[in-house]
Amino acid sequence: MSGLQQMVLAPKIRTTYGKAQYNYVKGNIQRIELHRGCPWQHEYCYEPKLNEDFPIPELVRNHVQILDMNLLARKDALQIIRELGEKRVNGQVIYFEAVCGFDFRFLIQEIVYALKASRFFNIRLAWDGEIKDQYKIKDALAIFLKAGYKAKQIMLFMIVNWKIPKEECERKLDIMKVWNVKVCDCCYDGGYKYATPTYWLGKELKVFRAKCRKHNQLVNFGIDPEVKP
């Protein structure tokens, strides 16, 4: 049996589309949705064509994860970020995390200053395209650094198992090492657990995932922690 046949088929993607605004509390974390839809309609994207904004729900936890694919696509993105920063729970500030990251095409310095002031952390940026976008990504990183974020506080998404070949993704990793930023390798389609090799081989997926893990260790520790003296 081939490697392709051995892989488990990806399950049907679960989304909130067509349902009410997502708002769920588990333990110390509240997960919310503020925007639905993608203005770009990429081939690999599951977001609906209709772009829809939601109001800020009642916040009841001091760690809030925002699940939006395109938070900055909101018409009032700057205003909503500032409003989030003013929210309190039991008199204490809230820390926000944009789980799916930011699109560099929406970034301006004023927005990133607002993200910093509103206590957004674990910053993620999307580098889904080709390596030639390195100039735009570097400019986006500079905006975050100017706002006071540290390089090690920033992660870059890249799509694995897609039309960008493994060799090009490895070149992206090389550049990220120079920038001292971490990687979020997002496997199309269904995540690594359920991924069916599409444009990559199953072996390539396994090897590249290990390289991403090692890359993040090097950024975090400045050495290879698995090599003992």
N, C-alpha and C positions, 0 to 999 in steps of 0.2 A: 504494500500500500504506500502511495506517495505521501510526502510530508503535507501536501495540501489536503489530502483526504483524511489524514490523521487529526487535523486540527478541528476543534469543536466549532460549529457554526455560531456566529454571533447571535444573541437573542434579539428580539425586536426591541429597538431603542425605546425606553420609557421617557416620556416627556410630560410637561404640564400643559401642552398646547390644547386649546379648546376647553380648558378647565379654569377654575378660579385662581386668582393670584396665589402663588405658593408662599406659605408662611408656616414654619414648623419649628418646634422647640424640642431639643433633645439634650438633656443634661444642662451644661453651662453654655451651650451654643444655640443661637437662634438663626435659622436659615430663611432668607426672604428673597422675593423676586420683585424688582422694580421696573424692569423693561423686558419685553419679549419681541423677538424678531431681529432679522439681520438685514441691513441696508445693502449688503454686497451680494448676497445669494450665491456663495461659493458652492461648488459642486459637492464638497465634502460636508457641508453644513446642514444640520437638521432643523435649524431655526425656520419658523414660518415666514412667508413673504410679508405678511401684515405686521407692521411695527406698532406696538402697543405699550403705553406707559401706565404704571400703577402708582398709587399714592404710597407714602411711607406708612406701613402698618404700625400698630402699637409695638414698641420695642420693650422687651421684658428681660433681656439678658445683656451683659456687658461685653460679650463677644458675639458679633453679628457677621455672618457670612452671606454675601450677596452672590446669588447664583447666575446673574445675568450674563449672557454671552456678549452683550454690547451695551453695558451701562452708559457709556459716553455717547451712545446714539440718541439718547433722550434729547428732546428739544431744550430742556431746562437742566442739562447735566450739571453745570456749575452751581446753579441754585440748589439742586437736590443734594449735592455733596456738602454744601455749606449747612443745609438744614440738618443733615445727618449728624454733623459735628456738634450741633447745638443740643442734641438729644441726651437725656440722662436716664439712668435706671437706679432708683433708690439713692438719688443724689450723686451718683458716680458716673464718670464719663464712660463712653462706649468705644470699643475698638472694632474697626471694620476690616473685612477681608474680601476682596473681589476674587472669588475662587477661579473664575474663568478668564481673568486677566483683562488687559486693556488693548485696544487697537491703536497702534501708533499714529494712524491717520487722523485720529480725533484729538491728539494730545497737543496742548499749548501750555506755556509756562503757568498761566493763571490757574488752569485746572489742576495742575500738579501741586502748586502751592496750596490749593484748597484741599487736596487729598491728604497732604502732610498735616495741615492744620486740623483736619477732621479725624486724624489718627488712623488712617488706612495703613495696614502693614502687610507683610508677605507679598510684596508687589510682583505681579506677573505681567509680562508683555507677550504678545503673539508675534512669532516669527514663522508664520506658516508658509511663506513664499520662498522664492529662490535666494541663493546666497547674494545675489546682486542687491538685495534689500539691506545689506549690511550697513550702508551709509545712513539710511533712514532709521534703522534700529539704533545705531550709535548716536544719532541726534536725539532720539527719544530717551536713551539712557542719560545723556547729558542734561536733559530737562529734569529728570528725577534727582540726579546728583546735585544740581544747582539748588533744588528744593530742600536738600538736607538728607536725602536717603543715601545709604552706603551701598556700594556695589554688591556686597554679599547679601544684602537684603532684597535683591532683585532676582527674579527667575524669568527665563525665556521659554515660551512654549515652542515646540516644533512638531510637525505632524510626521509620524512614522508610519510606514506601510502605505504610503501615498505615492503620488507621481514624482515627488522629490526623491531621488535615489539615495541609497544608504551612503554612498561616497560623498555626496554633497552635504548630507546631514553631519557627517563626520568632520567636514571642513567647517561647518557652523560651530561644532564643538570646539575646534581649535581656536576660533575667533573668540568664543565665550571664555576660554581660558585666559586669553590676553585681557579681556574686559573684567575678569574675576567675578563673573556672574554665574548663577546656577542654571540648570536646564530642567524643564518639565517636558518630558517626551510623551506626547499624547498619541496613542496608537489608534489609527483608523483601521478597523471599524469595530466598536464594541470593547475597546480596551485590551490590554495584553491577555487578560484571562480568557477572553472569548474570541480574540482576533483570528480571522481567517486570512492567511497570506493573500494579499491582493496584488500589489505592485512589488512587494518584497517577498523573499523566501522566508520560510519559518525559521531557518537557522540565522538569517540576517536579523530578524526581530530579536532573537535571544541574545545574539552577540551585541547588538546596539544597545539593548536595555542595560546590559552589564557595563558597557562603556559609559552610559549616562550616570549610572550609580557611582562609578569610579570618579567621573568628572566632579560630581557634587561633593564627594569625600575630599578631593584635592582642594576645592574652593573653601570648604568648611574648615579644614584642618591645616592647610598649607603644606601638608605632607601626605604620604600614603599611609593611613593608620593601620593598614593590614600587613605592612612590611615591618617586622620587628627587628630591633637592634641586636 
